[in-house]
């Protein structure tokens, strides 16, 4: 971890490069490198708090703070569309793609890598089966909430274009309400037994107050780095030659959610699958049931309405990913092969989206 902290210098490089007008590619690379140690610090702080709050509340806290960067990135894209109407539709598509990519990244890439690493180190890992089943059901519900306006919009728009926006607002309101109810249910459930506690468990490196302060500072720093990354995206698209859709569905979620990515893998490697699931699956639920509908209301307030109408490729990918992830968690235990399966599906989808002309 101390060696990774040396990469924090790239945060300074990114800020200086932005202020002095250096190449946007330098800003993009430097800010991305700076996020690695910041995510590592967030992982340690979250794990410390989880000792005192329990894995579920700790996972919720990490998902909330980690998704702050994702929320900032998408809000900036919506604002960019307001300021530059010529690219408005492209920015809205980028936002929708990033929502899809965040869900896919968490339940396939992050969960898959966590199960793979944890399985290779500890063999079969067990977790709360009933809670995992409830989370899978919520994920299916979240995808259904995104599918319904996407399918019905084509027929509704033929009669009343504004009705599509009203449908999105109504669905968004229901989704936020359900997410709130899921939090109440989650926090009221009895805490699970500790994940394979060790007789030689190390004492926490920080106090809860110190860990909380570090989480706040690191989250702010990640948000700043995310802003610099977004500002250089257009140049990177022209320079590297990748599509905006691929950038939104693969690259932006990886950047915005790198904190949860490292945290989930770190705790799985320490045989704490309950916390790892709380981070990866909890982040997916928060993106689908809270961040996405919240963006609908924020975009409306900004005068650039975002509808929950996704293309068929995104919907198919979401449905397949949620189905496979749900089957993996049904028995309350995981092994490295199941992790490899999730990673394989993510790679297949990434290749398909890379070659998809948009």
Secondary structure by P-SEA (a helix, b strand, c coil): cccccccaaaaaaaaaaaaacccaaaaaaaaaaaaaaaaaaaaaaaaaaaaaccaaaaaaaaaaaaaaaaaaaaaaaaaaaaacccaaaaaaaaaaaaaaaaaaaaacaaaaaaaaaaaaccccccccaaaaaaaaaaaaaaaaaaaaaaaaaaaaaaccaaaaaaaaaaaaaaaaaaaaaaaaaaaacccccccccccccccccccaaaaaaaaaaaaaaaaaaaaaaaaaaaaaaaaacccaaaaaaccaaaaacaaaaaaaaaaaaacaaaaaaaaaaaaaaaaaccaaaaaaaaaaaacccccccccaaaaaaaaaaaaaaaaaaccccccaaaaaaaaaaaaaaaaaaaaccc
